[in-house]
Amino acid sequence: MIQKREDVRNIAIIAHVDHGKTTLVDELLKQSGIFRENQEVSERVMDSNDIERERGITILSKNTAIHYKGTKINIIDTPGHADFGGEVERILKMVNGVVLVVDAFEGAMPQTKFVLMKALDLKLPVIVCINKIDRPEARCDEVVDEVLELLMDLDADDEQLDCPFVYASAKTGVASLDPNEEGKDMIPLFETILEHIPAPEGDPEGHLQMLISTIDYNEYVGRIGVGRVDNGVIRVNQEALIVNHHEPDKSAKVKISKLYEFDGLERVEVKEAGIGAIVAVSGIADLKIGDTICDTEEPVAIPFQKISEPTISMNFIVNDSPLAGLEGKYVTSRHIRDRLMRELNTDVSLRVEETDSTDAFKVSGRGELHLSVLIENMRREGYEFAVSKAEVLYKEDEKGHKLEPMEKAYVDVPDEFTGNVIEKLSQRKGELLGMNPISGGYTRLEFSIPSRGLIGYRGEFLTDTRGNGILNTIFDGYAPYKGDIQYRKQGSLIAFEAGEAITYGLFNAPDRGTLFIGPGEKVYSGMVIGQNGKAEDIELNVCKKKQLTNTRSSSADEALRLVPPKVLSLEQALEFIDTDELLEVTPDNLRIRKKILDPTLRKRASFAKQ
């Protein structure tokens, strides 16, 4: 018999990137009494890994739970970046409603539309939280209208259109139901959650059904499956079957060895859990996202939407440069293969394929950020390898025509830079769909552009807009191939011989372009040491020493002053490399190199191409 479980609420916090989801969860945790009064709590406590903290973004969804008026509220903090959209899609199967966070100045953005569309498809009730109302340029009334328009555009039903609005400042920890009224605490939001998010339903006497929505991985206990109990009761030491909606033949007998519920930031061991509970299960080796843990007597898989396919790929290759193996701890193809396969345990949007070479693996993901986070994690763990330029994944239609992934790009730029941005994106096969002025002297441009047209553009965009532009993109399906795009107009400056870069050798290089290295750095023949001001590649001897004779003394010339080199970040290096180059990634250094190091063979290859 279907029953409601009134003492539990399951919600997901969804929003566009940087609209304040994680800060909001922080405040809900603090005000629910999870922390002691004298406990020091770091900012954005939910962003647990180093990269999330450094970049200020959420990459993996996180579970937490708070107690309010005798009700346990399970909260899932989700990522806002389109590259991690696969996380959001799955999470929503675990919850009974969502809190949509919208910035009081930026309003409804592309990712707001994406996450809201997923929630409406699953018929989930929505609470809209207008955040950052304390911003001087906040425009609450207009943003409310934007959200209502967005709901109408997405064909929300009457119940969803009648959603409650809460006005909050997550940073100062206040919320109110009236934009003109200053709140004192987060209680209006807590109350709205209890009132508008339905309690989970299920049959407590029925056969066990629990869908695995996310997988955590721990070196000691292996895979940990997280999901919601839909029917029945799950108990420790219980015999169960694993089945999958998309794999009808799958049926594996397992035993539940450990069971955890979430409380605050802790995982608490429990003996059993009933309907509506969000629990973590460990001790099942081959558990995958989308699996259903069922009763042995009557196994029925819960339907589960397929994860969106990757749109971009790059090759991860064993490093074979002259400096290979000097800095990394894990350098062999077996090490790299094992690490990539381990990543598949937790990241469902990733694909890893073997290639013709045993030393290279094709890794496909949802975007450049998705893959760069994996690269950064691997180098921090001591891996050394090389990666190729990101390439998009093409498809063919029934008639054999080539299709390519397209993106909707929303660009907010100061008015004086609009012409420059339109020109650059048009060169990259972008089509301008709309142009609207927004407050503060900014214009919002909307483009339809091939995914490959955006590869390597972000750095150039920030330079063109002097750091004031905001570029947001979202996947927009496949369309016929738009023609060739020239990625880079400048050539590379290439080291001529192996050795150590010397000030004397570097002194004349800035006349040719921008240097990426300074004196004292190790170089090798075929390594890219800078960007040429012109289109062709140039080889330079940066190891050249000054020949000292009786007519040339070391102090006769004035002291040589070098222009400081441009040190590239991982993203900038991935954007810079061309199709005939590789990025050598080690725990200590990022080096760009030509795929073919030998200058003679390289020339031959370029002639053969022509």
GUTI-768544 format. One record per residue (C-alpha): residue in three letters; x, y, z. Coordinates in steps of 0.1 Angstrom, whole numbers, padded with zeros to 4 digits, always signed. Layout:
residues N
ALAXYZ/...
***
This chain:
residues 610
MET+0000+0000+0000/ILE+0014+0034-0010/GLN+0021+0056+0019/LYS+0037+0091+0024/ARG+0067+0095+0048/GLU+0060+0129+0064/ASP+0093+0131+0084/VAL+0115+0133+0053/ARG+0120+0158+0024/ASN+0144+0152-0005/ILE+0155+0183-0024/ALA+0182+0193-0050/ILE+0196+0227-0052/ILE+0200+0236-0089/ALA+0212+0268-0106/HIS+0235+0283-0132/VAL+0272+0284-0122/ASP+0282+0311-0096/HIS+0246+0319-0085/GLY+0253+0308-0050/LYS+0241+0272-0045/THR+0269+0260-0024/THR+0269+0291-0002/LEU+0232+0287+0003/VAL+0237+0251+0015/ASP+0264+0263+0039/GLU+0239+0287+0055/LEU+0212+0260+0057/LEU+0237+0237+0075/LYS+0248+0265+0099/GLN+0213+0276+0108/SER+0200+0240+0113/GLY+0225+0236+0142/ILE+0247+0210+0125/PHE+0279+0228+0137/ARG+0288+0236+0173/GLU+0287+0273+0181/ASN+0324+0276+0185/GLN+0332+0253+0155/GLU+0353+0269+0128/VAL+0336+0263+0095/SER+0354+0269+0062/GLU+0336+0287+0034/ARG+0317+0265+0008/VAL+0321+0235+0031/MET+0304+0213+0005/ASP+0331+0219-0022/SER+0354+0192-0008/ASN+0382+0187-0033/ASP+0410+0211-0039/ILE+0401+0220-0075/GLU+0365+0229-0064/ARG+0379+0252-0038/GLU+0405+0269-0060/ARG+0381+0275-0089/GLY+0351+0282-0068/ILE+0330+0257-0088/THR+0311+0225-0079/ILE+0322+0195-0099/LEU+0306+0165-0081/SER+0272+0165-0065/LYS+0272+0163-0027/ASN+0247+0149-0002/THR+0240+0164+0031/ALA+0210+0163+0055/ILE+0196+0187+0081/HIS+0169+0185+0107/TYR+0142+0211+0110/LYS+0111+0208+0132/GLY+0114+0170+0134/THR+0117+0166+0096/LYS+0149+0154+0080/ILE+0157+0174+0049/ASN+0181+0156+0025/ILE+0198+0182+0004/ILE+0219+0175-0028/ASP+0242+0203-0040/THR+0246+0200-0078/PRO+0271+0214-0102/GLY+0262+0245-0124/HIS+0286+0240-0153/ALA+0272+0225-0185/ASP+0302+0201-0186/PHE+0290+0184-0155/GLY+0253+0183-0166/GLY+0254+0145-0164/GLU+0256+0148-0127/VAL+0224+0170-0125/GLU+0204+0147-0147/ARG+0209+0117-0125/ILE+0205+0135-0092/LEU+0170+0146-0099/LYS+0158+0110-0098/MET+0165+0109-0061/VAL+0145+0140-0051/ASN+0109+0151-0048/GLY+0114+0188-0056/VAL+0141+0214-0064/VAL+0152+0248-0051/LEU+0161+0268-0082/VAL+0187+0295-0072/VAL+0188+0326-0095/ASP+0212+0355-0092/ALA+0192+0388-0085/PHE+0214+0406-0110/GLU+0223+0381-0137/GLY+0188+0366-0139/ALA+0179+0334-0158/MET+0211+0322-0176/PRO+0216+0292-0200/GLN+0223+0267-0173/THR+0193+0279-0154/LYS+0172+0269-0184/PHE+0190+0235-0187/VAL+0186+0224-0151/LEU+0151+0237-0149/MET+0141+0219-0181/LYS+0154+0186-0165/ALA+0134+0192-0133/LEU+0102+0200-0152/ASP+0105+0169-0174/LEU+0104+0148-0142/LYS+0074+0168-0130/LEU+0092+0180-0099/PRO+0078+0210-0080/VAL+0100+0241-0079/ILE+0108+0267-0053/VAL+0126+0297-0068/CYS+0152+0314-0046/ILE+0163+0348-0058/ASN+0197+0350-0043/LYS+0222+0379-0038/ILE+0194+0405-0032/ASP+0220+0426-0013/ARG+0239+0433-0045/PRO+0238+0470-0053/GLU+0226+0463-0089/ALA+0200+0437-0079/ARG+0168+0438-0100/CYS+0145+0414-0083/ASP+0112+0423-0101/GLU+0127+0419-0135/VAL+0144+0386-0126/VAL+0111+0372-0113/ASP+0095+0380-0147/GLU+0125+0364-0165/VAL+0120+0332-0144/LEU+0082+0331-0151/GLU+0089+0336-0188/LEU+0114+0308-0187/LEU+0088+0285-0170/MET+0063+0294-0197/ASP+0088+0288-0225/LEU+0096+0253-0210/ASP+0058+0244-0210/ALA+0055+0242-0172/ASP+0021+0231-0160/ASP-0001+0253-0139/GLU+0011+0238-0106/GLN+0048+0245-0116/LEU+0039+0280-0128/ASP+0024+0287-0094/CYS+0058+0282-0076/PRO+0067+0301-0045/PHE+0095+0328-0046/VAL+0119+0333-0017/TYR+0143+0363-0017/ALA+0176+0356+0000/SER+0212+0366+0006/ALA+0230+0334+0012/LYS+0262+0353+0021/THR+0246+0371+0050/GLY+0223+0342+0058/VAL+0189+0358+0055/ALA+0157+0351+0035/SER+0122+0366+0032/LEU+0091+0361+0012/ASP+0089+0398+0002/PRO+0116+0414-0018/ASN+0112+0447+0001/GLU+0114+0431+0035/GLU+0147+0423+0051/GLY+0149+0388+0065/LYS+0165+0378+0098/ASP+0174+0342+0091/MET+0167+0313+0067/ILE+0135+0302+0084/PRO+0112+0314+0055/LEU+0131+0290+0032/PHE+0129+0261+0056/GLU+0092+0267+0060/THR+0087+0269+0022/ILE+0105+0236+0017/LEU+0083+0218+0043/GLU+0051+0233+0028/HIS+0058+0230-0010/ILE+0080+0199-0014/PRO+0060+0168-0012/ALA+0070+0140+0012/PRO+0084+0109-0005/GLU+0059+0081-0013/GLY+0063+0043-0015/ASP+0051+0009-0003/PRO+0069+0002+0030/GLU+0055-0034+0030/GLY+0064-0040-0007/HIS+0094-0056-0024/LEU+0127-0036-0021/GLN+0135-0012-0050/MET+0164+0013-0049/LEU+0178+0031-0079/ILE+0215+0039-0078/SER+0218+0076-0089/THR+0255+0084-0080/ILE+0286+0064-0073/ASP+0313+0074-0048/TYR+0346+0056-0048/ASN+0369+0049-0019/GLU+0403+0032-0020/TYR+0394+0011+0011/VAL+0358+0000+0005/GLY+0356+0004-0033/ARG+0324+0016-0049/ILE+0297+0032-0028/GLY+0263+0035-0044/VAL+0240+0063-0034/GLY+0202+0063-0041/ARG+0167+0066-0027/VAL+0147+0037-0013/ASP+0115+0038-0035/ASN+0098+0007-0020/GLY+0103-0017+0008/VAL+0131-0017+0034/ILE+0168-0022+0028/ARG+0187-0040+0056/VAL+0223-0049+0063/ASN+0231-0086+0054/GLN+0201-0087+0032/GLU+0203-0108+0000/ALA+0194-0087-0031/LEU+0195-0087-0069/ILE+0210-0060-0091/VAL+0191-0053-0123/ASN+0192-0025-0149/HIS+0164-0010-0170/HIS+0187-0006-0201/GLU+0204-0040-0197/PRO+0175-0065-0195/ASP+0199-0095-0192/LYS+0217-0081-0161/SER+0210-0100-0129/ALA+0235-0103-0101/LYS+0230-0117-0066/VAL+0246-0095-0039/LYS+0247-0091-0002/ILE+0242-0056+0015/SER+0273-0054+0038/LYS+0272-0018+0049/LEU+0245+0009+0049/TYR+0248+0046+0056/GLU+0225+0075+0059/PHE+0236+0112+0056/ASP+0235+0135+0087/GLY+0251+0169+0083/LEU+0284+0163+0066/GLU+0288+0128+0080/ARG+0279+0094+0068/VAL+0262+0075+0096/GLU+0261+0037+0097/VAL+0225+0023+0100/LYS+0211-0012+0102/GLU+0181-0005+0079/ALA+0163+0023+0059/GLY+0128+0027+0047/ILE+0110+0044+0019/GLY+0122+0079+0010/ALA+0155+0076+0027/ILE+0186+0085+0007/VAL+0213+0060+0016/ALA+0248+0048+0006/VAL+0255+0012+0001/SER+0290-0003+0001/GLY+0305-0037-0005/ILE+0290-0044-0040/ALA+0319-0046-0065/ASP+0303-0041-0099/LEU+0277-0015-0090/LYS+0269+0011-0117/ILE+0248+0042-0120/GLY+0213+0032-0132/ASP+0213-0002-0115/THR+0183-0010-0093/ILE+0189-0030-0060/CYS+0158-0053-0057/ASP+0143-0080-0037/THR+0153-0115-0048/GLU+0116-0126-0050/GLU+0103-0099-0074/PRO+0131-0079-0092/VAL+0117-0049-0111/ALA+0142-0024-0126/ILE+0133+0013-0122/PRO+0134+0032-0155/PHE+0163+0056-0159/GLN+0171+0081-0186/LYS+0202+0075-0207/ILE+0231+0099-0198/SER+0239+0125-0225/GLU+0266+0115-0248/PRO+0301+0132-0248/THR+0307+0158-0275/ILE+0345+0163-0273/SER+0376+0140-0271/MET+0413+0141-0267/ASN+0440+0114-0267/PHE+0459+0107-0235/ILE+0493+0094-0245/VAL+0524+0080-0227/ASN+0550+0108-0225/ASP+0579+0100-0249/SER+0597+0134-0248/PRO+0634+0136-0240/LEU+0625+0147-0205/ALA+0600+0118-0200/GLY+0600+0100-0166/LEU+0620+0126-0147/GLU+0591+0142-0127/GLY+0562+0118-0126/LYS+0556+0089-0103/TYR+0532+0070-0127/VAL+0544+0071-0163/THR+0536+0038-0180/SER+0506+0030-0202/ARG+0493+0005-0176/HIS+0493+0032-0149/ILE+0475+0057-0172/ARG+0450+0030-0183/ASP+0442+0019-0147/ARG+0437+0055-0136/LEU+0413+0063-0165/MET+0393+0031-0159/ARG+0391+0041-0122/GLU+0376+0075-0132/LEU+0348+0056-0150/ASN+0337+0043-0116/THR+0324+0077-0107/ASP+0321+0098-0139/VAL+0293+0085-0161/SER+0297+0113-0188/LEU+0332+0101-0195/ARG+0342+0075-0222/VAL+0376+0058-0224/GLU+0385+0038-0256/GLU+0416+0019-0265/THR+0433+0030-0298/ASP+0455+0013-0324/SER+0485+0022-0302/THR+0489+0006-0268/ASP+0504+0039-0256/ALA+0473+0061-0264/PHE+0438+0062-0251/LYS+0409+0082-0265/VAL+0391+0100-0237/SER+0357+0117-0245/GLY+0338+0141-0222/ARG+0312+0168-0221/GLY+0335+0198-0227/GLU+0370+0212-0223/LEU+0364+0219-0186/HIS+0353+0184-0179/LEU+0385+0169-0194/SER+0408+0196-0180/VAL+0396+0188-0144/LEU+0405+0151-0150/ILE+0440+0161-0163/GLU+0445+0184-0133/ASN+0435+0157-0109/MET+0458+0132-0125/ARG+0489+0154-0125/ARG+0483+0162-0088/GLU+0483+0125-0081/GLY+0517+0121-0097/TYR+0508+0110-0132/GLU+0529+0121-0162/PHE+0515+0119-0197/ALA+0508+0139-0229/VAL+0475+0150-0243/SER+0464+0160-0278/LYS+0443+0190-0289/ALA+0406+0185-0281/GLU+0385+0175-0311/VAL+0347+0173-0314/LEU+0329+0140-0320/TYR+0311+0139-0353/LYS+0280+0119-0363/GLU+0264+0109-0396/ASP+0227+0111-0405/GLU+0209+0084-0425/LYS+0220+0100-0458/GLY+0257+0099-0448/HIS+0260+0137-0442/LYS+0285+0148-0415/LEU+0268+0162-0384/GLU+0287+0182-0357/PRO+0277+0192-0321/MET+0264+0227-0318/GLU+0263+0251-0288/LYS+0241+0280-0278/ALA+0265+0307-0266/TYR+0252+0335-0244/VAL+0277+0364-0242/ASP+0273+0394-0219/VAL+0298+0421-0229/PRO+0303+0458-0223/ASP+0288+0477-0253/GLU+0321+0489-0267/PHE+0333+0453-0273/THR+0303+0439-0290/GLY+0316+0445-0326/ASN+0348+0427-0318/VAL+0331+0396-0302/ILE+0306+0393-0331/GLU+0334+0395-0356/LYS+0355+0368-0338/LEU+0325+0344-0333/SER+0314+0349-0369/GLN+0349+0338-0381/ARG+0344+0307-0360/LYS+0311+0299-0379/GLY+0289+0314-0352/GLU+0255+0327-0362/LEU+0241+0357-0343/LEU+0205+0349-0331/GLY+0197+0378-0309/MET+0212+0410-0294/ASN+0196+0427-0263/PRO+0208+0456-0241/ILE+0209+0447-0204/SER+0216+0471-0175/GLY+0250+0485-0166/GLY+0261+0493-0202/TYR+0262+0456-0212/THR+0247+0438-0242/ARG+0236+0402-0242/LEU+0244+0384-0275/GLU+0230+0350-0284/PHE+0249+0328-0309/SER+0244+0293-0324/ILE+0280+0281-0329/PRO+0297+0247-0336/SER+0314+0233-0305/ARG+0347+0232-0322/GLY+0344+0270-0329/LEU+0346+0275-0291/ILE+0377+0254-0286/GLY+0405+0277-0277/TYR+0383+0308-0277/ARG+0378+0316-0240/GLY+0413+0331-0234/GLU+0410+0352-0265/PHE+0375+0363-0254/LEU+0388+0375-0220/THR+0416+0395-0237/ASP+0392+0410-0262/THR+0367+0422-0235/ARG+0395+0431-0210/GLY+0382+0405-0186/ASN+0347+0421-0184/GLY+0329+0396-0207/ILE+0309+0366-0195/LEU+0306+0337-0219/ASN+0281+0308-0212/THR+0275+0279-0234/ILE+0251+0250-0235/PHE+0249+0219-0258/ASP+0223+0224-0285/GLY+0221+0191-0305/TYR+0238+0181-0338/ALA+0236+0200-0371/PRO+0252+0197-0405/TYR+0289+0204-0407/LYS+0295+0242-0411/GLY+0329+0241-0429/ASP+0365+0244-0418/ILE+0377+0268-0391/GLN+0412+0281-0386/TYR+0420+0278-0349/ARG+0452+0297-0347/LYS+0466+0325-0368/GLN+0500+0326-0351/GLY+0528+0300-0354/SER+0550+0286-0326/LEU+0585+0294-0315/ILE+0603+0261-0313/ALA+0635+0252-0295/PHE+0663+0242-0319/GLU+0684+0220-0295/ALA+0683+0203-0262/GLY+0698+0220-0231/GLU+0691+0248-0207/ALA+0676+0281-0218/ILE+0702+0309-0214/THR+0695+0346-0210/TYR+0718+0354-0240/GLY+0699+0329-0262/LEU+0665+0342-0251/PHE+0674+0379-0255/ASN+0664+0383-0291/ALA+0634+0359-0290/PRO+0608+0385-0278/ASP+0613+0403-0311/ARG+0598+0373-0327/GLY+0568+0368-0304/THR+0558+0359-0269/LEU+0579+0336-0248/PHE+0565+0309-0225/ILE+0598+0301-0207/GLY+0625+0319-0188/PRO+0662+0313-0183/GLY+0673+0282-0166/GLU+0644+0260-0179/LYS+0652+0227-0196/VAL+0643+0225-0233/TYR+0646+0200-0261/SER+0645+0201-0298/GLY+0609+0203-0310/MET+0596+0219-0277/VAL+0574+0249-0282/ILE+0588+0278-0262/GLY+0566+0307-0273/GLN+0541+0321-0298/ASN+0553+0336-0330/GLY+0539+0370-0341/LYS+0534+0356-0376/ALA+0517+0326-0391/GLU+0547+0303-0396/ASP+0567+0283-0370/ILE+0602+0295-0363/GLU+0631+0275-0347/LEU+0653+0294-0322/ASN+0685+0284-0304/VAL+0677+0295-0268/CYS+0707+0276-0254/LYS+0732+0297-0273/LYS+0760+0310-0250/LYS+0780+0342-0255/GLN+0814+0332-0268/LEU+0840+0350-0245/THR+0873+0360-0262/ASN+0898+0387-0255/THR+0877+0411-0275/ARG+0844+0401-0258/SER+0842+0402-0221/SER+0811+0392-0201/SER+0806+0427-0188/ALA+0813+0447-0219/ASP+0777+0447-0231/GLU+0750+0462-0209/ALA+0732+0437-0187/LEU+0706+0419-0207/ARG+0670+0425-0195/LEU+0644+0400-0205/VAL+0607+0405-0209/PRO+0589+0382-0183/PRO+0576+0351-0200/LYS+0539+0344-0203/VAL+0532+0314-0181/LEU+0503+0294-0194/SER+0477+0277-0171/LEU+0465+0242-0180/GLU+0434+0257-0197/GLN+0454+0282-0216/ALA+0479+0255-0228/LEU+0450+0232-0239/GLU+0435+0261-0258/PHE+0468+0271-0274/ILE+0480+0238-0287/ASP+0474+0231-0324/THR+0465+0198-0341/ASP+0502+0190-0347/GLU+0512+0196-0311/LEU+0509+0179-0277/LEU+0508+0191-0242/GLU+0532+0173-0219/VAL+0517+0172-0184/THR+0538+0163-0154/PRO+0533+0170-0116/ASP+0558+0199-0119/ASN+0555+0213-0154/LEU+0533+0218-0185/ARG+0553+0218-0217/ILE+0540+0222-0252/ARG+0558+0202-0279/LYS+0555+0192-0316/LYS+0541+0157-0322/ILE+0571+0151-0345/LEU+0602+0164-0326/ASP+0627+0159-0355/PRO+0628+0191-0377/THR+0635+0173-0409/LEU+0607+0147-0404/ARG+0584+0175-0393/LYS+0590+0194-0426/ARG+0584+0163-0446/ALA+0551+0157-0428/SER+0539+0192-0434/PHE+0547+0189-0472/ALA+0529+0156-0474/LYS+0498+0173-0459/GLN+0498+0200-0485/
***
